[in-house]
Each structure stands twice: as structure tokens, then as C-alpha cells.
Amino acid sequence: MEAKDVPIPVPALATERRFAQCIREHLEEEQLLDGRYQLQQMPGGRVALPVLEEKLSQLCLPTDMPCELVQIQDPVPSRASRQRTPAQKLRDELQQLLGEGWSEELDRDVPHAWQRHGDLVLLSEDSFKAALWERLGKGKQGPALWKTVASALGARRVARRGRVLPDGMRTPSVTLLLGQDGWVEHVDNGIRYTFDVTKCMFSPGNITEKLRVASLPCSGEVLVDLYAGIGYFTLPFLVHAAAAFVHACEWNIHAVEALHRTLVLNGVRDRCHIHHGDSRQLELRDVADRVNLGLIPSSEEGWPVACRVLKKDTGGVLHIHHNVETPPAPALWQNPVLPAEQGSPEAASSDREAQHPVENRGKEVLGTRIRPEWQRWAEATATRIQGLLAELHGQPWHTRVLHIEAVKSYAPHVHHVVLDLECRPVLPA
Ligand SMILES: C[S@@+](CC[C@H](N)C(=O)[O-])C[C@H]1O[C@@H](n2cnc3c(N)ncnc32)[C@H](O)[C@@H]1O
């Protein structure tokens, strides 16, 4: 029998069944009951209530109810203790693996969070960084360590993230610690994404934006996704928002491969053209009802091409991602200024309502309201794009802030926001 299977006796108070409830309440009140174990039936109809060993010295035996201190030889874990969190399970199994070698330093360094993509667990960069873990991971016990991590977390493969490389392609430096290859399948909002975790990254932080995109009414529309990645937005536009066709631009060959496979997996390959290359050089013109510019910290370099691809007779909507600096909010936050339509005489009037302005008014996003900085950035962007469009087509256009969505807090005082900007040619009177 392995050491882990040898039961460790626990101290308990044995009493007659009719006194058990009363004694239990008393032990709970005094915080002496050991909740990790179930009450145990004893021969002769008595019941044993587990008591915390380290608190035995505080135990006063009641004089009015007959009871005695016993040992439960084969304690049964309580339901609560059997429902360990994955982090507890991971810690327990690692402790078991290392036995005597377990230390406080290792204990502190057991991760509490990770990403799961199908059967692969992706650990964060700072996981298992204590010197001893490093030594273990690289030494003879390495495979056993990563196998333990995988089994504790119900996975088959383990990888650890490094820094995202500053190569403009968001290439993650991921090391595969257990398993042969990094291709995973990740199901998100009913869409099956497939990608190689060692080559591409999946941004779980953008979940709200993916859901929002999925709910946009795009039926019959042609969309251009200028920074498609593995299809985080292309797929929701095609699968849920019913876009008729998407032109997806991406310059990272690994993301292109993942996007291709993901489109096939979801049965929408025939409604997407992948443009492999720099989206700034995209040769399309006059095709889009909608353009997605999902690049942070800024998608500004894509604004001219977004203007070119919009349908010149009817215009459309741009979804512009940007990181906006937002100083800490003062305690009493004033109501935001409503979005003003650019290119109209009333642009400065504070009382005009854009198409969905009420959505923004006083809305709590990430614990904050729509901030004046976001509003100012949105209005400046609307003005810039209006200028680009007018210059491109030699006729006036108007732009209108439809919505500002706060996606996530990117860094202290920096928010990733998305501006939905409606752009229309001004029709001759
Ligand atoms: C942030 S990722 C896209 C992720 C996705 N939009 C999201 O927010 O989850 C940006 C993608 O744009 C690609 N990219 C950046 N600049 C590009 C350019 N000029 N032309 C084509 N692709 C580009 C990168 O390779 C990367 O896959």
C-alpha cells in the first residue's frame, strides 16, 4: 500500500446519539469541530465527532452529557473537504509528490490561476518560478512534476507562457512542458477555435467584446477585419452576427493557418477571404459595410485603409480599438458629455443624442462610468476620420459616435476601449 493510502487517525468526542447535536453545536461554536471529516457511527449506537487536534488543549468535556475522547481510526473526508478547488488539488498532489522536500517556498509558489485550452493547461509566466521548481522541472523529476500538474488539473498537456514578443505579431513565447504539440481546440460562445499555443495567443480578456460583436445585426453585410489574428472577431461576425462575407487580413503565417483551420472547423470557410500580408497594403476598395480594427495599443495606422475599404456610396461602421489613458476617477464622477455628431452645425450642442447614446450615459463599465477621456478620444477620432474620408472622396462625409465600449483595464489607468463610428457620405441636397 502506498503511503498516501494509510489513514491517519483523528481525535473525536464520542457520545450517545441523543447528545450528538448539542455537542456538535458546542464544538462548532468553540471552533473545535474538524470539518474535514464526517461524523462517525460507533459500536453501541454512539456517534464520534471529529475534533481539531491542534485545539485539543482547549477542549472542556461537558459534565452534564456523557462523552469521551476517542480516535477515529479510518476517518471519512466530509463532502465539503472532498470538493477541493483545482488549486487545492494541485497543491495537495504536488505536496504528495515531493513528500519531505515540501517547503513553504514551494507552497507559496503553487499557481492559483491558469488558462485552459481543451486538454492543455497554459500556465502564466510567473508560475513555478521558485528555484527548486526550476531545478525539479529540468531534472529527472521534471516529467513527474508536469504529469502531476496535468493530472491534478484534469489536463493532458502543460505549457508555460513567456513574454509576448514585441514583433508586431503578438507571438507568445510559450514552452511546452508536457505533450508533443501545441495545437488546441478552444470552444468559446459556441465557436470552435483551433490554434497552436506556442505560435498564437488567445485573448480571454476580450470576451465581452466578442460577445458584443456576436450580437450585432450584420445580416447581409460585407466586413473587413484588418487584424484578424486567429479569428477572434471574424468568427463571431460570421457565425453569430450573420455577416454575409468577411475579408480577414493577417500578416502572421501561424495565425493565418489557425484562422483557415478555424473557418473550416465552423463550416464558414466559403464566406471568408484571408488576405495574408500587411493590412496597410490591402488593395481592396469600396467593399465594406463594416470594418473591424482590433489592434491595441492603437489601430491608427489602419484608419486610412479602413476609409478606403468602406463602401463609397453608403459608408458604414468602423469598430476602432484603442488604449486610452484614464487618470483615476474622482470620488464623485460627473455624467459624461453625450457623443456629438461630427460635421454638423450642432456638433457642439450638449443635448443631442447619438443613435444609442443612452447606453453610455452613466453606464458602469469595469466599475467606472464612460470617462470624459474616452469621450474626448472618440470625438477627436471621429473628426480625424471624417477628414480622411472627405479627402479620399473629395466630398463631405459625416461621422457619428454610436457607442463606446470599455473592453478591459489594460494597465493601471489605461483602458482598452472600442469606438463604434458611423461614417456616411453627405448626400447632395
Ligand atoms: C491583438 S491581435 C488580434 C487579436 C484580436 N483582434 C483580439 O483583440 O483578440 C492583432 C493581430 O493583428 C496582426 N497584425 C498587426 N499588425 C498587422 C498588420 N499591419 N497587418 C496585418 N496583420 C497585423 C497581428 O499579427 C495579430 O495577429
The ligand as an ORCA input file, in Angstrom:
! r2SCAN-3c Opt
* xyz 0 1
  C      -4.286     41.763    -30.978
  S      -4.119     40.584    -32.221
  C      -5.716     40.340    -32.782
  C      -6.386     39.833    -31.805
  C      -7.847     40.098    -31.814
  N      -8.237     41.141    -32.691
  C      -8.144     40.329    -30.353
  O      -8.261     41.509    -29.944
  O      -8.218     39.346    -29.635
  C      -3.620     41.562    -33.547
  C      -3.345     40.763    -34.777
  O      -3.091     41.669    -35.818
  C      -1.988     41.245    -36.565
  N      -1.411     42.446    -37.170
  C      -0.845     43.505    -36.535
  N      -0.500     44.444    -37.438
  C      -0.866     43.967    -38.658
  C      -0.781     44.483    -39.972
  N      -0.254     45.684    -40.226
  N      -1.250     43.734    -40.990
  C      -1.806     42.517    -40.752
  N      -1.905     41.980    -39.523
  C      -1.438     42.696    -38.480
  C      -1.090     40.539    -35.556
  O      -0.297     39.569    -36.191
  C      -2.131     39.896    -34.624
  O      -2.460     38.589    -35.023
*
